[in-house]
Every structure is written in structure tokens, then in C-alpha cells.
Amino acid sequence: MKGKFGFRLIFAVIFLAVFGAYSFKHFSSGWFSEDTASWGPAGGLKPEEIQAIDMSDDLAAAQVQQQEAPESTPEPTEEPGNGLPQVDLTSWEMMLVNTENTLDENYEPPEIVKLSDSQCPVDSRIADALTAFAEAAQAEGLPVYLSSGYRAYSEQQYLYQRKIGQGYSAEEAAKIVAVPGTSEHQTGLCCDITDYYHELKDSSLENTDTYKWMKEHCQEYGFIVRYPNDKQDITKIIYEPWHFRYVGVEAATYIMENNLCLEEFLALYDQA
């Protein structure tokens, strides 16, 4: 009986020794896993190697996320350089009318509306901006008079011929009253703005408080002084500190801040 017990004891000791050696070899081989953490293939990985894998996985995930993230804004149709505003040069706000870019005698705005207070006709697309512009000046205690918004080809023809009838040559008359088909008034995108009604307008209107305020703030409402001083060689029109033209806020801001006329502004895009 004692012999059998001794044999079993020896067998148990040998078994435990073999099992312990096997277990040590097995667990040191690297196949241990705990939840989602894996120690990799046989031979094991050092802790610093595991950290490197985690970092590379995070970087890869970030790259994938960046690639899959949708673009927040579409690519602009215009990509001007030199800090120019991104405007659509083909839009109605950018319509250029002068001696080289004329309008057909049948052209008129898509919709013409008369502003409630002045009954001045304009393109309906600028009505809200023009009203806000005028009301802002009035809120400053300034008198505002709106006139000569949209003007049909036939009316422009009458005014031009009348100026010639007053003794001006055709060339001189064209500097004061645009030749029919070359007038911005036919677009309905502009308006003559003065303090009060003036039968004759001249450069002295630049001295009025109304003009001073409007010149300073016009870009905030998308308007520019269309025929500024010292630009007559480009515009072919005399200085008119009463003629305001709508081009949109972005374009107006750039034009006014850089002392440009519309022709100069549009030419910048040909150079960009």
C-alpha cells in the first residue's frame, strides 16, 4: 500500500513539473489575449512595439476618416488670384454697359418695380438693397432723393438728343448723357441718389452730407460710385457723385476699398 502511495506521489511530482514547464513555455509564447487586446504571434512583442502598433493604427484611422469626410463647401467656379473676391463674372450683378458693351434697344430688366416712397423704377433684384441703403441714410438724419433708376432706350435717346440740341457736340453730349444703348440706366441696376431734387446735377454734390455718408457706406449694401473722379478716361463718363450702381457686397467692397471703377475691377480677372 505504501509502495503504491509513493509511486503516485512521485508520478504527481513529475506531472506537475512537466505541466509547469509546458505552461511557462505556452504563456511566454505571446498568444495570450485579453478582451480586444492581442499580444501577437509566437515569440511575443515588447510593450514599446505594442504602443507603436496602436499609434500607427490611430494614424491610419485618422487618414481614412479624413479621406472619407465629405467636403464642407464646393469648389468655386472662379479662382481669381491676388486676393480678388470670388464672384461669378457671368451673373447679372456684373453686367458691364459702356461704349464697348452695348445693350439692344429692346433690352429691359426681367422685372421692374417702383420703390414705394419715390416711385423710382428699378430692377426688382436690387429693390430691397436700395431701399435698405436709403433708409439707413435717413436713419442718420440725412435727406435722400432717388431718381433716374431704370430708363428705357427710347427715353435715353430723347435725353441724348436734347443735350445735342442745347449746343453740345455729339462727343461732348456723350460724356454727359450716355449714348442710347450704352447707358447703365437701361439695366435698372443703378440709381441717382441726391439729398434733394436737383434739376441739374454737377460735381458739387460731392460736398453734401448725403453723398459723403453714402460714399462711405454704399459697399455695405452692394453699391458703388459708378463714375468716380479721375476715371473719366476709362469710363468715358464725367464724374458723377450721385450715380450708384449695384454689384453685390463682395465686389462693391473690393471696388470701393481699392478706388476702382467697374471696368478696372473686371479687368483684374483677365490678369489673374
Secondary structure by P-SEA (a helix, b strand, c coil): caaaaaaaaaaaaaaaaaaaaaaaaaaaccccccccccccccccccaaaaaaaaaaaaaaaaaaaaaaccccccccccccccccccccccccccccccccbbbccccccccccccccccccccccaaaaaaaaaaaaaaacbbbbbccccccaaaaaaaaaaaaaacccaaaaaaccccccccccccccbbbbcccccccccccccccaaaaaaaaccccccccccccccccccccccccccbbbbccaaaaaaaaaacccaaaaaaaaaac
